[in-house]
């Protein structure tokens, strides 16, 4: 299966740039995510970590 895809990908001009672009997008996404988490305040982290334990909200149920 991979050989089949690779044969047609080699026929495309500049096909070697696509893996690099996808790797760059993948890497940038996680770097941005890491920066956002590092800049988040401790109070916000505590608030978000308690969401699953918060019983004040009524879950929306279809039953």
C-alpha positions in Angstrom: 0.0 0.0 0.0 2.8 2.4 0.9 4.7 1.7 -2.3 1.5 2.5 -4.3 1.2 5.9 -2.6 4.9 6.6 -2.8 5.0 5.9 -6.6 2.4 8.5 -7.2 3.8 11.0 -4.7 7.2 10.9 -6.4 5.5 11.9 -9.7 4.2 15.1 -8.1 6.6 18.1 -8.5 8.0 19.3 -5.2 6.4 16.4 -3.2 9.3 16.4 -0.8 8.1 19.7 0.7 4.8 18.3 1.9 6.2 16.1 4.7 8.3 19.1 5.9 5.3 21.4 6.0 3.2 18.9 7.9 6.0 18.4 10.4 6.4 22.1 10.9 2.6 22.6 11.4 2.6 19.7 13.9 5.6 21.1 15.8 4.3 24.6 15.9 0.9 23.5 17.2 2.5 21.8 20.2 4.9 24.6 20.8 2.0 27.1 20.9 0.1 24.8 23.2 3.0 24.5 25.5 3.5 28.2 25.7 -0.2 28.8 26.4 -0.1 26.2 29.3 3.1 27.7 30.7 1.6 31.2 30.7 -1.7 30.1 32.3 -2.2 31.3 35.9 -2.2 28.8 38.8 -5.7 29.9 39.7 -7.0 29.1 36.2 -5.3 25.7 36.4 -6.9 24.9 39.7 -10.3 26.0 38.4 -10.0 23.8 35.3 -8.8 20.8 37.3 -11.8 21.0 39.5 -14.4 21.0 36.7 -14.9 17.2 36.7 -15.5 17.3 40.5 -17.9 20.2 40.4 -21.4 19.0 41.4 -23.1 22.4 41.1 -23.9 21.9 37.4 -26.6 19.6 36.2 -25.5 17.3 33.4 -27.5 17.4 30.2 -29.0 13.9 29.8 -31.2 12.6 27.1 -32.7 9.9 29.2 
